[in-house]
Structures are given as structure tokens and as C-alpha cells.
Amino acid sequence: MVKRSKIASPKAKRPLAEKPTIPDFKSEREAAEFWDTHDSTDYLHELKPVNIKVELKKHISIRLAPRQVKEAKLIAAKKNVGYQTLMRMWIQEGINKEKKHVA
């Protein structure tokens, strides 16, 4: 027979009636540091469900010069986003700009 030792979890030390609250954060860094060291399931009682809309993307093919792709990748890397995401952003910005002029 294997003898197992009981390991007390941090949750077991807290009385059942006491529920932790999410603190107000002064910065995103402070929030990130908090969630790096805390279990979000301890705070489910404070969270509310949200409805989100996800727009599916349509696959298209577009021919670009290798230089254009290379430059987009360099800019995207500096902005810390994917190059295809950056190119979609540029397209949307162009569409928004044109819509103002055409309307």
C-alpha cells in the first residue's frame, strides 16, 4: 500500500464564505502580474458573460511583389503583429478613408 501525503492547497486555507475580489489595476502591467500569480477560477463570481460577434474571414488570393511582402513583414515585426493582420488593417483603413470621400 502506498502512503499518500495530504497537500493543503491555498484554496483549502480560505474560509468558504470569503470570496476574493479583483483589485483595481493602475496599469496593464500590474494586471498582468496579478493574473500571472492568481487563478482566475477563484474570481468567477465577479465575472459576467459577454456576447461576442466573430466575423469569419473570406479567403482571397492577391498577387504582391516580393518587396511588398518583405516590407510588410518588417513593419509588422516592429509593431509586434502578424504581417497579414497588418495588411488587413491597412486595407480597412483604406476602405474607411475611401468611404468618406465617396459618400
C-alpha positions, 0 to 999 in steps of 0.5 A, a space after each residue: 500500500 502506498 502512503 499518500 501525503 495530504 497537500 493543503 492547497 491555498 484554496 483549502 486555507 480560505 474560509 468558504 464564505 470569503 470570496 476574493 475580489 479583483 483589485 483595481 489595476 493602475 496599469 496593464 502591467 500590474 494586471 498582468 502580474 496579478 493574473 500571472 500569480 492568481 487563478 482566475 477560477 477563484 474570481 468567477 463570481 465577479 465575472 459576467 458573460 459577454 456576447 461576442 460577434 466573430 466575423 469569419 474571414 473570406 479567403 482571397 488570393 492577391 498577387 504582391 511583389 516580393 518587396 511588398 511582402 518583405 516590407 510588410 513583414 518588417 513593419 509588422 515585426 516592429 509593431 509586434 503583429 502578424 504581417 497579414 493582420 497588418 495588411 488587413 488593417 491597412 486595407 480597412 483603413 483604406 476602405 474607411 478613408 475611401 468611404 468618406 470621400 465617396 459618400 
